[in-house]
């Protein structure tokens, strides 16, 4: 139950962060992927908010995962599940 609550709380905070970043990009265009998702058009149609939010969430998740893995390699730490044999 606690794990589920923590997961739900994290998801809520992450969604708020994503919403804030997207709202900021709607107001102030920047030279980044999020601004492109919001403002670019295909056949004169821009992406609706739901797919924009989903794509930004995927980018945040991928970025955090790759950063975590890269920092783990740099510090030469072994993951907790790694067995010393």
ROZA-728255 format. One record per residue: residue in three letters; x, y, z of N, C-alpha, C in turn. Coordinates in steps of 0.2 Angstrom, whole numbers, padded with zeros to 4 digits, always signed. Last residue first. Example, Ala and Ser with C-alpha at 12.3 -4.5 7.8 and 13.67 -1.06 7.14 Angstrom:
<rs>
SER+0064-0011+0035+0068-0005+0036+0064+0000+0039
ALA+0066-0028+0039+0062-0022+0039+0066-0016+0039
</rs>
This chain:
<rs>
UNK+0153-0061-0039+0155-0068-0039+0162-0069-0041
UNK+0141-0051-0032+0148-0052-0032+0150-0059-0033
UNK+0127-0047-0041+0130-0052-0036+0137-0052-0037
UNK+0117-0033-0042+0123-0036-0045+0126-0041-0039
UNK+0107-0026-0037+0105-0033-0039+0111-0036-0041
UNK+0112-0013-0035+0111-0017-0029+0109-0025-0031
UNK+0126-0010-0046+0119-0010-0044+0118-0015-0039
UNK+0141-0003-0042+0138-0009-0044+0131-0008-0042
UNK+0150+0011-0048+0146+0008-0043+0142+0002-0046
UNK+0157+0020-0055+0159+0013-0054+0156+0009-0049
UNK+0153+0032-0058+0156+0031-0051+0158+0024-0050
UNK+0149+0030-0071+0155+0035-0070+0158+0034-0063
UNK+0138+0022-0070+0144+0020-0074+0150+0024-0072
UNK+0129+0031-0064+0131+0024-0060+0138+0022-0064
UNK+0128+0040-0073+0131+0042-0067+0133+0036-0063
UNK+0121+0033-0083+0127+0036-0085+0131+0038-0078
UNK+0109+0030-0077+0114+0024-0079+0121+0027-0080
UNK+0104+0042-0075+0105+0038-0069+0110+0033-0071
UNK+0102+0047-0088+0107+0050-0083+0108+0046-0077
UNK+0093+0038-0092+0099+0038-0095+0104+0041-0091
UNK+0082+0041-0084+0085+0034-0084+0092+0034-0087
UNK+0079+0054-0087+0081+0053-0081+0084+0046-0080
UNK+0076+0053-0101+0082+0057-0099+0084+0055-0092
UNK+0065+0045-0100+0070+0042-0104+0077+0046-0102
UNK+0056+0053-0093+0058+0047-0090+0064+0044-0094
UNK+0055+0064-0102+0058+0065-0095+0060+0058-0092
UNK+0050+0058-0113+0056+0061-0113+0059+0062-0106
UNK+0037+0054-0108+0042+0049-0110+0049+0052-0111
UNK+0032+0066-0105+0033+0062-0099+0038+0056-0102
UNK+0031+0071-0118+0035+0075-0113+0037+0070-0107
UNK+0021+0063-0123+0028+0063-0126+0033+0066-0121
UNK+0010+0066-0115+0013+0059-0115+0020+0059-0118
UNK+0008+0080-0118+0009+0077-0111+0013+0071-0111
UNK+0005+0078-0132+0010+0082-0130+0013+0080-0123
UNK-0007+0070-0131-0001+0067-0134+0005+0071-0132
UNK-0015+0080-0124-0014+0074-0122-0008+0070-0125
UNK-0016+0093-0133-0013+0092-0126-0011+0085-0124
UNK-0013+0089-0150-0017+0090-0145-0014+0090-0138
UNK-0002+0096-0162-0003+0091-0158-0008+0093-0152
UNK-0009+0105-0176-0004+0105-0170-0006+0099-0166
UNK-0010+0105-0193-0013+0103-0187-0007+0102-0182
UNK-0005+0107-0206-0008+0112-0203-0011+0111-0196
UNK+0003+0095-0208-0003+0097-0212-0008+0102-0209
UNK+0008+0097-0193+0009+0093-0198+0002+0093-0202
UNK+0018+0110-0184+0012+0107-0187+0013+0102-0192
UNK+0025+0114-0168+0025+0112-0175+0018+0109-0177
UNK+0022+0117-0154+0021+0122-0159+0021+0120-0166
UNK+0024+0106-0146+0018+0111-0145+0017+0115-0151
UNK+0036+0101-0150+0030+0097-0150+0024+0101-0149
UNK+0045+0112-0149+0043+0109-0155+0037+0105-0155
UNK+0045+0113-0135+0042+0119-0139+0041+0116-0146
UNK+0052+0101-0132+0045+0102-0130+0042+0108-0134
UNK+0065+0103-0138+0060+0098-0141+0053+0099-0139
UNK+0069+0120-0140+0070+0113-0137+0064+0109-0140
UNK+0071+0135-0139+0074+0131-0144+0075+0124-0141
UNK+0054+0141-0134+0062+0140-0133+0064+0136-0139
UNK+0041+0152-0132+0044+0147-0136+0052+0147-0135
UNK+0031+0155-0119+0038+0157-0121+0041+0152-0125
UNK+0019+0149-0117+0019+0156-0117+0026+0159-0120
UNK+0022+0135-0119+0016+0138-0123+0017+0146-0123
UNK+0031+0133-0110+0033+0133-0117+0028+0136-0121
UNK+0024+0134-0098+0029+0139-0099+0031+0139-0107
UNK+0016+0123-0100+0013+0129-0100+0018+0135-0101
UNK+0026+0113-0100+0022+0114-0106+0019+0120-0106
UNK+0030+0114-0086+0035+0115-0092+0031+0116-0098
UNK+0018+0111-0079+0021+0118-0079+0026+0119-0084
UNK+0015+0098-0083+0011+0103-0085+0014+0110-0085
UNK+0027+0092-0077+0026+0092-0085+0021+0097-0087
UNK+0024+0094-0064+0030+0097-0067+0029+0097-0074
UNK+0012+0087-0063+0012+0094-0061+0018+0097-0065
UNK+0017+0074-0065+0012+0077-0070+0011+0085-0069
UNK+0025+0073-0054+0028+0073-0061+0023+0076-0066
UNK+0016+0073-0044+0021+0078-0044+0024+0078-0051
UNK+0009+0061-0047+0005+0067-0047+0010+0073-0047
UNK+0019+0051-0046+0015+0052-0053+0012+0059-0053
UNK+0022+0052-0033+0027+0054-0038+0023+0055-0044
UNK+0009+0047-0028+0012+0054-0026+0017+0056-0031
UNK+0009+0034-0033+0004+0039-0035+0006+0046-0033
UNK+0020+0029-0026+0020+0029-0034+0015+0034-0036
UNK+0016+0030-0013+0022+0034-0015+0022+0034-0023
UNK+0005+0021-0014+0004+0028-0012+0010+0032-0014
UNK+0012+0009-0017+0007+0012-0022+0006+0019-0020
UNK+0020+0008-0005+0023+0008-0012+0018+0011-0017
UNK+0010+0006+0004+0014+0012+0004+0017+0013-0002
UNK+0004-0006+0000+0000+0000+0000+0004+0006+0000
</rs>
